Amino acid sequence: LHEDLNRVHNKPYVELKDSDNRPDETVAYEHWANHLARNTSIIVDLFHGLLRSQVKCR
């Protein structure tokens, strides 16, 4: 359904950079901008997002 509603018809090639100890917010912003450059539909607007999780061992 998303592909049928996608407003981006010519998807640009996006090369993802390594995080290289940059702040999480900066890396997240870059990845989200790259995601939106290829995927823009009502499905993305309503259901896609970023989630940060952390695992801690006891």
CNS distance restraints for C-alpha pairs under 8 A (distance, minus, plus):
assign (resid   1 and name CA) (resid   5 and name CA) 6.38 0.50 0.50
assign (resid   2 and name CA) (resid   6 and name CA) 5.80 0.50 0.50
assign (resid   2 and name CA) (resid  41 and name CA) 6.42 0.50 0.50
assign (resid   2 and name CA) (resid  42 and name CA) 7.70 0.50 0.50
assign (resid   2 and name CA) (resid  43 and name CA) 5.83 0.50 0.50
assign (resid   2 and name CA) (resid  44 and name CA) 7.67 0.50 0.50
assign (resid   5 and name CA) (resid  41 and name CA) 5.53 0.50 0.50
assign (resid   5 and name CA) (resid  42 and name CA) 7.05 0.50 0.50
assign (resid   5 and name CA) (resid  43 and name CA) 7.85 0.50 0.50
assign (resid   6 and name CA) (resid  39 and name CA) 6.31 0.50 0.50
assign (resid   6 and name CA) (resid  40 and name CA) 5.41 0.50 0.50
assign (resid   6 and name CA) (resid  41 and name CA) 4.50 0.50 0.50
assign (resid   6 and name CA) (resid  42 and name CA) 7.78 0.50 0.50
assign (resid   7 and name CA) (resid  39 and name CA) 7.55 0.50 0.50
assign (resid   7 and name CA) (resid  40 and name CA) 5.50 0.50 0.50
assign (resid   7 and name CA) (resid  41 and name CA) 5.76 0.50 0.50
assign (resid   8 and name CA) (resid  37 and name CA) 7.57 0.50 0.50
assign (resid   8 and name CA) (resid  38 and name CA) 6.22 0.50 0.50
assign (resid   8 and name CA) (resid  39 and name CA) 6.44 0.50 0.50
assign (resid   8 and name CA) (resid  40 and name CA) 6.17 0.50 0.50
assign (resid  11 and name CA) (resid  37 and name CA) 7.24 0.50 0.50
assign (resid  11 and name CA) (resid  38 and name CA) 5.08 0.50 0.50
assign (resid  12 and name CA) (resid  37 and name CA) 7.16 0.50 0.50
assign (resid  12 and name CA) (resid  38 and name CA) 6.56 0.50 0.50
assign (resid  14 and name CA) (resid  34 and name CA) 6.58 0.50 0.50
assign (resid  16 and name CA) (resid  31 and name CA) 7.46 0.50 0.50
assign (resid  19 and name CA) (resid  27 and name CA) 6.18 0.50 0.50
assign (resid  22 and name CA) (resid  26 and name CA) 6.85 0.50 0.50
assign (resid  22 and name CA) (resid  27 and name CA) 6.85 0.50 0.50
assign (resid  23 and name CA) (resid  27 and name CA) 6.56 0.50 0.50
assign (resid  24 and name CA) (resid  28 and name CA) 5.95 0.50 0.50
assign (resid  25 and name CA) (resid  29 and name CA) 6.07 0.50 0.50
assign (resid  26 and name CA) (resid  30 and name CA) 6.34 0.50 0.50
assign (resid  27 and name CA) (resid  31 and name CA) 6.23 0.50 0.50
assign (resid  28 and name CA) (resid  32 and name CA) 6.02 0.50 0.50
assign (resid  28 and name CA) (resid  50 and name CA) 7.74 0.50 0.50
assign (resid  29 and name CA) (resid  33 and name CA) 6.08 0.50 0.50
assign (resid  30 and name CA) (resid  34 and name CA) 6.18 0.50 0.50
assign (resid  31 and name CA) (resid  35 and name CA) 6.09 0.50 0.50
assign (resid  32 and name CA) (resid  36 and name CA) 6.17 0.50 0.50
assign (resid  32 and name CA) (resid  50 and name CA) 7.72 0.50 0.50
assign (resid  33 and name CA) (resid  37 and name CA) 6.16 0.50 0.50
assign (resid  34 and name CA) (resid  38 and name CA) 6.81 0.50 0.50
assign (resid  35 and name CA) (resid  39 and name CA) 5.89 0.50 0.50
assign (resid  36 and name CA) (resid  40 and name CA) 5.60 0.50 0.50
assign (resid  39 and name CA) (resid  44 and name CA) 7.00 0.50 0.50
assign (resid  40 and name CA) (resid  44 and name CA) 6.01 0.50 0.50
assign (resid  40 and name CA) (resid  45 and name CA) 7.38 0.50 0.50
assign (resid  41 and name CA) (resid  45 and name CA) 6.31 0.50 0.50
assign (resid  42 and name CA) (resid  46 and name CA) 6.13 0.50 0.50
assign (resid  43 and name CA) (resid  47 and name CA) 5.71 0.50 0.50
assign (resid  43 and name CA) (resid  48 and name CA) 7.22 0.50 0.50
assign (resid  44 and name CA) (resid  48 and name CA) 4.80 0.50 0.50
assign (resid  44 and name CA) (resid  49 and name CA) 7.89 0.50 0.50
